[in-house]
Amino acid sequence: MFKGASNKAENVNSPDKLNRLVEGTVVKGDIKTDSNFRLDGELTGTINTLGKLVIGPSGKIQGEIICGNADIEGEVVGNIKVDGVLILKSTAKFRGNIIAQKLGIENGAEFNGNCHMGNGQPKFENTAQPVAENELVY
């Protein structure tokens, strides 16, 4: 009756699908998705994605991040757990703790915090304190 209905259900969780918050969008709350996610806006809360997370140059997150892989060009204040590869691009400003299998930091990126690479789960204290709006570097 509905042509292609069975294929649509299979594609909803496809990692080829992209979710996006554009510049100028501000979200306070938690985001959970099975697909890739690009953030060019601002998020205060937790983001959890099985796919790849890309934080664009104008993107800002204050909170926790759990993802499959990540490329960060913008600002993060909080902790991140990456099952695969985390790349801090040259424009990235990251303050918090990192747990990742592999980490790449480009020349010019800023990182302040602790990092644990490989297997095992370290016990980091939550050092990422909320930041006042006037303390964020834009």
C-alpha positions, 0 to 999 in steps of 0.5 A: 500500500505504501511504496517503499515504507519498509526501506524508510524504517531501515534508513532512519538510524543510518549513520549516513543521515545528518542532523544539524543545528545551524548558527544562531540556534541555541538549545538548552537540554539533551540530544540523543541520536543514532546518526551523525550530528553537526553543530554550528549553533550553541548547546548547553546540555548533553549530546550522545550520538553513535555517529560522528559529531562535528562542531563547526567553527561557530559551534559551542557546547557546554556539557557532556559529549558521548560519540563515535568520532568527533571533529571539533573546530569550535568551543567545548566546555565539558567532558568528552568520551569518543569511541573512535577518533577525536580531532581538535582542529586548529580553531578548537578551544576545549576545556575539560576531560577527554577519553578517546581511542585516538586523539589528533590535535592540530597546531593552534588548537587549545586544550586544557584538561586531562586526556586518557587514550586507549582502553579502560575507563579513568576516574576523572573528577568533573573539572568542567565548571559552568562558565559565565557568558562573559567568560566564553571566548567567541 
